[in-house]
Amino acid sequence: MHSGKEGQIHNNSRIRLLAEGNKMSVDRIEQLKSHGEVAELISAKTQSIFDQLVHKNYADCDHMFAVLLFIEWLGGVLTALLVSPTSWEGVSASAHIHVMLSIWLGMAIIILPIGLAWFYSGSMLTRQTIAVAQLLMTGLIIHLCGGRLETHFLVFGSLTFLAFYADWRVLVTATAITALDHIVRGLYLPFSVYGVTYPEPWRWVEHASWVLFADVFLIRKCVLDMREKWRTAEKQAQMELTNQIIEEQVIERTEQVKESEEKFRNLCSSVPTVIFESKADNSWEVIGLPWFQLTASPVEKAKEWWTLVIEADRKRTLDSWKVAVEEGKEWSQEFRIQTLSGVTKWIKAKAVPLTGKTDGKRKLIGTLEDVTDRKNAEDNNRRILLMNQRDDFMAMLANDLKNPIVGTNRILGLMTEGKLGKLEVEQEQILSKIVEGNNELLRMIQHIIAVYKYDRESDIQASEHASLTSLIRDCAKNFQQSADAKKVRIELDLSETSDMGIVGNCESIRVVIQNLLDNALKFMPAGGTIVLKAFRQGDLVMFKVNNTGSFIELDQRSKLFERPLTGEGEGTGYLPKVGLGLYMCRQIIDAHKGNISCESDNDGTTFTVSLPHDTSDETNFQPT
């Protein structure tokens, strides 16, 4: 609508900037801003982008209704063949005039709007024609169904689809057609619209009132959709204009670098995005006000910007930055910073090589954007999903699995103890196996409960001091009988020093060791060897579980520690059809601020776990 005006303003402003070039002073930029030319350009560009978004939405909806009208016409024909003869003439299945009516009248209704939708999509005439045709087709289908009450819901469905246009005028047209249709057919063909021969004279008012009631909410939705499109267009216009001005400044003013940099600073200070330029020592030079608003720190802090990055993201961010500077390529990272006021923020950083430099040193210029709201929204959505899954799943476990198994074990315990009658030896052995199976089911339930606990709470509960070597030795002892039965050797290579302490939940760490041992034994061929190794490495306590079992392919290794949402096909290697063991191990290790990984080759598979070292001499570990 304003594309000509926007183009004229854009061209005039761009010509003025290019003509003045490097001669433009800081005062001139401020003068342009004070006269409102930049604001006017943003407003015109916003209007242009908004018109494009709205027109695209109109065109997409036109195409959607073209298909929908054709489908409704086919549905009307089928209705006339299958429903109308029964609806209008009882059980008679003879050919009915409604068959011809649905074919030719329906085709007459849809032919014009379909043609307009494909050849004149996005126009007001097309939208209004489609609105009329949609409600006429709705009325035809109601007629073919003999005015059944259920088919009247199609009116509200049609209004909802029309609301996709986000144009309240379309809803007004559709409402008027609906009211007119009920008035006319209510007078001359009442059975076709109300399903009765003698309806009340003012029944059309009741139907129209319900339509108006729905219109109130649909019209409000249209208004809100338009406002959202305007906000989107405004943000996009600001970003496009900012990028355009930056590009013009960098390309057109390379001959006088000093003057260009001064103008660049003044121009960038008017936008909320932090813009920076790299230096030879990996430091940044930034604009004062946006940098302070983002980090709450002085501009001098940009010389050591990596100190603001939290420790968990610092190495990854700084390494990628150094690679980009050395190779002179684009850089893009998302990381967290902690401002001097103690607030943690998510930052999205982008940088590109700076052109026009002749000193041989690679420099990058880029932007910093606060994306904390988006990251928080993603985390909140994940938490809500996990909480809902946990609540439903835990309720099912509590009522349908755990209690019946516990009750069954109590009865079986009484039987094996002979309190319900003397049993034969074979019967006692069978009951013992049943109890063992029930206990295995209870352990599986406890694993699932632990998974949901660590999904919901990342903090370690009931922390205590323990020796990792003692935990490993105790778990290996418990698995020795199963290993002997399978003819598998368990070898221990444990550091006997006193500096193998950790802090955490001992039972949770025990579960990790037991799961890794159980997996190693499960996929180990007879005669193999499992090696458990524990040692110190810097500030970490490490332990490894190595076995000569099956080889794990690379694509399978990437899924080992993921949550098995569904069982896809048959399980292979370390990926059973259903299982939460390794996923639970990762959750537990993450909660203890550690790391777990897997390596595999033709010689075997090794799982490596690292945990923070506890400098305390205290230990509460008790073997089981």
Beta strands, then each sheet from edge to edge (+ up, - down):
strand 1: 274-278
strand 2: 284-286
strand 3: 331-338
strand 4: 344-353
strand 5: 364-370
strand 6: 464-467
strand 7: 489-494
strand 8: 501-504
strand 9: 529-537
strand 10: 540-547
strand 11: 595-601
strand 12: 604-612
sheet 1: 2+ 1- 5+ 4- 3+
sheet 2: 6+ 8-
sheet 3: 7+ 9+ 10- 12+ 11-
end
